[in-house]
Amino acid sequence: MPALTGELGTLRSAISLAKNGKGTEAMAAASSLDDPVARNLVTWLVIRSAPNDLGFERIAQFLKEKPYWPTQSTLRRKAEAVLYAEKPSAATVRAFFGDQAPLTGPGKIALARVLSASGDRATVAALVRDAYRTDDLSESSEGAILSEFGPLITRADHKARADKFSYKPDPERAMRAAQRAGSDVVALTRARLAIEKQDPNGASLLAQVPMTLSNDPAYLFAKSMVSRRAGRNEEAAQALLAAPDSAEAQVDTDEWWIERRLVSRELLDQGNARLAYKVAADAASPTANNYRAEQAFTAGWIALRFLNEPRLAAQHFARIDHQQDHPITLSRAAYWQGRAAQAMGDTGTARGRYEAAARYSTTFYGQAARARLGLPQVALRREPEPSSQAKANFDRIEVVRALKLLYAVGDRDTPITIYYDMAWRMEDTTHLVLLAQLAQANGDARGALVVGKEGLAEGHPLDHAAFPTFGLPSYTPIGNPVDKAMIYAVARQESQFNPRTLSSAKAMGLMQVTPAAGREVAKQTGAPYNEARLMSDQSYNVQFGAAELGELVENYSGNPLLVFAAYNAGRGSVRKWFARYGDPRDKDVDPIDWVECIPYSETRNYVQRVMENYLVYRQRFGIATPMPVAAR
């Protein structure tokens, strides 16, 4: 522990001031600290929360001297905002950016100002237009850009900005840009915003959009939404297929993929698999890695399981692992490549692909592949034991010392931000193991989980760290018994062991218990219900979450896939899915397909993640009963 024992109170106060946006006061308090690590920690926090109080020069100095401190991208973004506001010399601006491109709208404009003075009109125009089209500029920043660089910004730029913030949606930004673009864009934007918030007038507003925009991608996107919600899915598909597939035309290819996914699945449910496939397969490539993988998977899955075209399916599945490196994605790709090869009668290739998936035994599809191969479904790797020299070197890392200071003052939130960044950037397995051990030594299940998950994602053997067996309090069971593995599996996904988690749907605490579920548990068990305690009392929260799981276990004869689906989406949804897709407990229903048929993207992912958690935790807690998830 750094020699700060007598100064922890001062550090605690400085951290609190920094987190509350009082940067000047925080820095004043930190100035009396003897430990330079403590002072750097406060400076780092002030840059993140109150950068204007520090000023550009001091922020730039910190970035130069401390390039290994976490969240460098965030720090640079903060620096760019202050740079824009302070308008330092051209030499200062050029020196700050060097050969690095600006990350923010204010940064782009700050650089454009300097380049404009030197006559680089082409670069200036590119920077200004990019900032205006894509960045979350405030109203005052928009006005400043238009005042300073107005002639460079075209109607097309205003239209693109209106489109971007109609996808998000951000009504104020969208309408400001639309009004600058013209009355036709105003009509389209107003209709789109109404449709996004499911205003009943949305369809009629769309009908009032001038015909000159009837082939505009934004119009076609809105038309698809209206048609889909009205159950006219073929019409929605035609609108999507009529749009150009370039990223520039669509503005937000991720949102376009989400809409295509919804339409494709509606078409599947209606029995129109051929059109469902086309809607999925012809999508412009999304920007986000997970959406790109999902798009390739969806097209391949439909081709294999609904069109019986395994060769076509294999081509789509092969695209997934060419662009991804996450174990969850790689195992899914390999498993379905195996299924496609098996459908073509190529048993050798099928086995090879199942073996590739089986390497990832902490993932849903890795476990499914292992079941097909007759292997134990989970094979956890042991972390290497760091040497005493490695431990000494690790303890000398400045940010590690900062983590220890945070724990010493009782801050258990800031370490999570640091763990995410360090675990993502660290390449040495031993350092990752030591980082996880630091979290474990401080009883920080959230921190251990973050380090473990990031380590697994980068290929490191942090299987045990990624599935902490601590972090939940003891509780008195009420209702039907539930095994410990199931409770940990759910908590790991629901809250990541953060007892203060509160969702937009008012799901609360470690087990994300909703008020409705809490009242139902109280009714069924006779336990007293107190909504406030679901947040304030961790044991009470786990008690009620476990009781809800117990009811579902009894209701679904212990089938974990159904238990987890109902815990996330409700029993009513599961009943609907029985009617549409059958009961995965029946021998003629493939449980893997049943999960992939779930129409809610969140629930599909949830069931897979909690199921993989469950099998790992069964092993970690010594519950040996096999839980097969392989297709029958």
N, C-alpha and C positions, 0 to 999 in steps of 0.2 A: 504494500500500500504506500503510495507517495507520501512524503512528509507533510501531510495536510490535515492531520487528525484534528488539530486545534482550530482549523479554518473551515471545517465542513459547513458550519452555519452560514458563513459568508458566501461560500460557493452555492449553497442551497438557495439563498436569497437572490444571488446574481442570476442563477438559472431561471428562477421564477420570474424575475423582471424581464429577462430576455424572451421567455416564452409568451409573456403578456405584451410584447411589442414595445417595451420600455428600454430601448437599446442604450440610450445615453446613461440612464441610471444603472443598467446592468454593467456597462463597461466601467463606470465609476466604482462600483462595488468590487469588480474583479481586479481593479488596479492595486488593491491592497493585498492580493493573494501572492504568496511567495512561489507557489508551484507554477512553472510556465505551462505545464499541461492543462492545469485548471484554467489559466487565463486564455489559452487557445480554445478550450472547450466553450467558454463563454463567448469569445469572438465568433466562433463558428455558429453558435446559436443565434447571435445577433444578426449575422449576415443572412441567415435563413428567415428571421422573423421581423427585423427592423433595419434593413440595409441602409435606408436613408440616414439613420442616426449615426452610422459609421462613416459614410462617405466613400466615394469611389476609390480614392487613393489607398485607403487602408484595406478595402476589400481586395483590390488588385494586388496589394502587397501580400496579403494572406494567401491568395491563390498562387502566387509565384513561389512563396516559401513553403507552402503546405499542399503540394499537389497530390499527396497520398491521403489527405483527409476525405471523409466520405462525401457523397452527393456532389461531386465536382460540377456536374451539369446544372444542378439547381443553383449552386453558388455562382456560376457564370451567368445564369439567367438573372439572378439578383443584381449582379454587377452591371449587366447591360442596361437594366432599368435605371440604375443610378447614373450610369454614364450618359444615357439619353437626357436625363433631367438636368445634370450638371453642365453639360456641354463643354467638356475640357478641350484642350488644344488638339489640333489635327494630329500632331505627333503623338500625343497620348493615346488617341483613338487608334491610330495605325499600330502603335506598339502593342496595345492590348489585344487586338484581333490577330495581328501577325498573319499566319497562314490559316487561321481557324475561321470558319464561316460563322456569322452571327446565329444565335439560337432563337432569338425572339424578335418580335416586331420592333420594339424600341431599339434593339441592337442593330437591326438592319437599317433603320432610319438614321441612327447615329453615324453609321459607316457611310451611308449614302450622302449625308451632309458633307463629309470630308471629301469623298470622291467627286462630288458635284463641283466643289471648288477647284479641283484639279482637272476638270473637263472630261471625266470618264462617264459619258452620258449613257452608254449601253449598260454598264454595270449598275449605275444609279437606277435606271429604269427597271432593271430586273429585280433589284433589291426592294424598291418601293412597291412595285406591283405584287411581288410575293408577300411582302408584309401586309399589304392591304387585303389581298385575297384570302390569306390563310390564318392570320394571327388574331388572338383575342384582344384587340385594341379597345381601349376605353373610348367613350364618346369624345373626350377632349383630345385624345391621341389621334383619333380619326380626323378631327377638325384641324389639328396641327399639320398632319400629313397633307390634307387637301389644300390647306393654305400655302404650304411650302412647295409641294410637288404636284399640285392639282393637274397641270397640263399633261403629266405622264400617265394619269389614271383614266381609263376609258370606260365606256358604258359596259363593255364586256367584263371589266374588273368589278364594277358595281354589281353586275348580275351574278358573277361568280361568288362574291361575298354574300349576297342575299341567299344564294343557293346553299352555301356552306352552313350558314347559321339557321337555315330552315331544316337541315338534317339534324342538327344537334339536339333540339332546337333552342335558339336564343332569340325570342321575338323582337326585342328592342334592336339588337344589332342587325338582324335580318331586315327589318322594316326600314331602318335608316339607310341601308345600302340600296334597298329596292326603290325607295323614293328618289334616290339619285340616278337610278337606272331608267326610270320612266313608268308611266301609268300601267303599261301592260305587265311589267315585272311586279309592280305593286299588287295587281290583281292576282297574279300567280302566287306570290309569296303569302298574301293574306289567306288564300285558299289552302296552301300547304300547311301553314301554321295551324289553321283550324282543323285540318285533317289529322295532323300529328297529335293534337290534344283531344281527338275524337269528338269534336264539336259536331252536333247533328246538322249544322249548316254547311259543313265542309264540302259535301258533294255539290250542293247548289252553287257555292262560291267557285268551285272548280269549273262548273258549267259556264260561268260568266267570264272565264279567262279568254282573251281574244284568240281567235283561231290561228293567228300568226304564230302562236306558241304551242300549238297542239302537237307538234313533233319534238318539242323541247324535252330533253331528258328529265328535267325536274317535273314537267307536266306529266310525262309518262310514269314516273315514279309515283306521283300522287294518284294518278288514275289506277295504278296497280293496287295501292293501299285501299282506295274506295271500293274497287271491285272485289278484292279479297274479303274485306269485312262484310260485304253483302253476299258472300258465298259464290260469286261469279269468278271462279278461279281460272277457268280457261281464258276469260277476258283479261284477267290480271296477268296471266302468262304472256298473252300476246302483246300487252303494253310493255312488259319487260323486254321481250325479245325484239321489239321494234326500236329500242333505244341503241344508240352507238355504244360500243363496248370499251371506248378509250377512257382511261382514268381522268383525263382532263375534262371530257364531256360530262362524266358522271359526278365529278367533284369529290365524292366520298364513296369509294368502291366498297368500303366495309359496310356502310349502310345499305348499299345496293345488294350486297351478298345476304345480309340479314333478311331483306324483303324477298329475295329469290328463295332463300331457305324456307321461309314461311309458306310461300306459294307452292313450292315444290312438295312440301309435306302435306299440304291440303290436297293437292292433286293425287298424291299417293293414297291418301285416305279415301278419295273418291274412286280409286281404281284406274286412274289415268297415269300409269307408270311411265309410258313413253314420253309424254309431255313433261312429267315431273323430272325425268332424267335430263331432258333438253334444257329446262330452266336452270337446273343445277350445273350441268356441264358447260353451258355456254356463258357462264358468268365471267365478267372481267375479273382479273386476279385481284383479290383483296389485298390491302396493305398489311394488316396485322397477320403475324405468323399463324396464330391459332385459327383465324378465319381461312387463310389459304389452305391449311391442312384440312379443315372441315369441308371446304368446297370440294377438294379432290376426293375426300372420303365419301361424301354424300353421293357424288356422281358414281363412284365405283360401287358403293353399296347398293344403289338402285339397280345398276346394270347387272350385278351378280344375283341379288336376291329377288328382284321383281321382273327383270327382263331375261334372266337366264343367259346372260352373255358374259361368261367368265373371262374370256380373252380381253374384251373391252374393259371389264372391271379391273383386271390386272394392270392395265395401262394407267388407269387413274390412281390405283393404290401405289404404284411405283413412283408417281410424282410426289407423294407425300414425303418419303424419306430422302428425296433429293434436296429438299429445302428446309428440313427440320432436324433438330438434334436433341429434342426433349424425350426422355424415356417414355412418357405417356404416349406421345405421338408416334415414336418409333415402334413401340410394341403394338400399337393399334395397326399401323401400316403393315408390319410383318405378319401379324395374325391374319389379317384379311387377304394378304398376298397368299398365305397358306390356304385359306378357304377357296380362293379363286383357282389356285393350282390343283387343289383336290377336286374341284368341280370339273376341271379339264382332264382328270384322270392321271395327273402327274404327281404321283405319291412321293417321289423323291424330292422334288422341289417343295412340295407342301411340307414335308417333314423339316426340310432345311429352314423354311420360313418360320415354322412353329418354334424351332430351336432358337432362331434369332430373337423371336418375341420372348421366349422363355428366360432369356438372360435378365429381363427386367421384372423380377418376381414381386416387386412392390407395386406393380401396376395392374389394373384390371385385366388388360389383354395379355400381359405377361403371365398372369395367373391362369387365365383361360387356356393359353397355349400349353402351359405346364400340365393342366388337367388332361388335355388331349394327348399329350405325350406320356401320360401315366407317371409323371414326376410329382414329388411333393409340391404343393402349390406355392409355398413360400420358402425361399432359401436365402436367409439374411446373411450378408457379409459382415465380418468383424472389422472394425476400424483398426488401423495400425496404432500401436502404443508409442507415443512420442518419447524420444530420449530426453534425458535431463538437460542436455545442451539445447535441444529444440525448445524445451519449455522456457529456458532462460532467455533465449533469443526472442521468443514470442512475448514474454513479459516486458521486454525492452521496447516493443513497438508503442509509439506514442498514443495511437488511437486505442490500443488495448488498455493502456493506463487510463485513458479518458473513460472507457467503459467501466472500469473499476471505481472511478470517482462517482459516476452516475449511480451505480448501485449503492455506494456508500452514503449518498445523500437521499436515497429512497426513490430515485427516478427510475421507473420501470417501463416507461414509454419511449423515451429517446433512444435507449439501446436498440430497440427494434429497427429503427431507421438505419442505425449504424450497422447492425448485423446484416440487413438486406444488402447494403452496399459492399461490405467487406466480403461476404460470402460469394457475391457475384464476381468480384474482382480477383479474389485469391485463387491462385493456380496450384498451390502446394497443399496436398492432402493433409499433411501433418498440421499445418497451420489451421486448416478447417476443423480438424478434430479438436485442436486446442481451443478454437473459438467456441465450438459446441460445448466443450467441457467447462468453459468459463460461464456460459449460460446455465448449464446444469448445476454448477457449484453454487450459483446464486438462486437456485430454485426457480429459474425462469424458463418455464416450458415453452412460452411463446418464442423466446430467443433461440432455444435449442431447435424448435421446429423450423424456424426461418433458416437457420444455418444448415440443418439437415436437408431440407427441401432444395435449397439452392445448390448444395453439394451434390445431391442426387442428380439434379438437372444438368450439372456439368460433368457427370460421370464418375464422381468420387464415391467411395464405399462408406457413406454415412447413413446406412440403413437404420441403425439403432437410434441415432440422434434425430432422424426425421420422424420417428414415432415415439415421442416421449411417453414414459409410463408414470409420469407424475404430472401435477398441474390441476388435478381435480380433487376437491375436498371430500372427506368422508361424509356420508349422509345416512339417514335412517330410511330404508326402503319402505315404500307404500305401494300397494297394488301388486301386480304380478312381478315375479323376479326377472331380472335381466342380467346377462353376463357382463362382466366388466369390460370385455373387449368391445361390445356393442356401444357402450356409453362413451368410451374413449374414441371409437371410430367416428361417432356422430360429433362429439365436441371438437375433434381435430378439424373437421370440415366446417362446422357451423360457426365457431368463434375463434379458431386457432388458439384456444386456451386463453382468450382475453375476456375476463369477466365483465368488462364494461361495454361489450359489444351491444349496440342497439340498432336494429335495422329500420328501414323506412316503413316496414309493416308492423313495427313495434315488437318484433321478436327480440327477446331479451336474454342477455347473459351467456354463460358458457354453453348452454344447450339450446339457446335461441327459442325459448318458450314464448308463445304468443299469449296474450290475455285470454283469447277464446280457448286455447288448449289448456291453459291453467285452470280456467273455470270448469272445464269438462273433467279434468283430473280430480279436482276437488269434489265435484259431484259424484264421480265414480268411486272415489276412495274414502270420502268423508273427511279428508284433510282440510284444515282451514285455508282459505285462499286470501292472499295478500299480494296485490300486484306490485307494490313498491318493493317487497322482499325479493321478487324475481331479479331485481337489479342489485339490491343491497346485500343479499344473503346468498353466497355462492352455494352453500349446502342445500338451501331451499330450492334454488334453481335446478341443481342436478337431481334432487329428489323428485321434482315435478317432471323434468325431462325424462328421467328413467321410468317414471310411472306411465308416461305417455307411450314410450317405447314398449313397455310391458303389455299395455293394452293392444298395441299393434301386433306384437309377437303372437299373442293369443288369437287375435282376429285372423291372421294370415298363416296360422299353423307353423309359425317359426321361420317362414321363408324370408330371408333377409332382404332380397331384392324388393319385395313388396313392402316390407316394413320401412325401408328407407325411402321408397317412392312415396308412400303415404305420409311419412314424417315431413317430407318436403312439400308435397303438393296436395295432401289431404286425401281422405278415403273416398270422397266423391269422385275425384279425378281418377283414382285407381279403378273404381267401378266402371267408369266410362271406357277406360283402356281395356278392361276385360271384354267389354262388348265389342270393341273394335279389333283388338289384336289377340284375343284369347287369354287364357290364364297360364302363366309360365310354369305353373306347377303341373300342368298336363303334359303327358309324354309327347304329344304331337306339336307342342309349341316350343320353339327354340328360345330359350331365355335370353340369349345374346341379342337376337333380333327383337325380342319384346322390349328390351331396354332401349335399343336404338330406334324403335318406333315411337317412343314417348315423344309427344309433340312439343313439349316445353324444353327448350335448350338447357335452361338452368337445371331442370330435374334430371334430364339425361346425364349431364355431367355429374350432378350430385350423387346419383345412384352409383355410378362407376367409381367415383372417388371414395365414397363411404364404404362401398363393398371391398375395395382394395385395402382400405384402412382396416376393415373388420378382420380380413384374413391375416394381415400382418399382426394385428393385436392379439388374435387368437393364439398365434405362435408365441408372441412375446409374453403372454400371460399363461402359457402352458396348457392351452385348451386344444386338445389333439384331434377332436372330431373333424373329419374332412367336410368342407363346405364347397361342393363342386359348382362351378359356374360355366363349365364348358357346354357347348351346344350338344343336344342329344342326337 
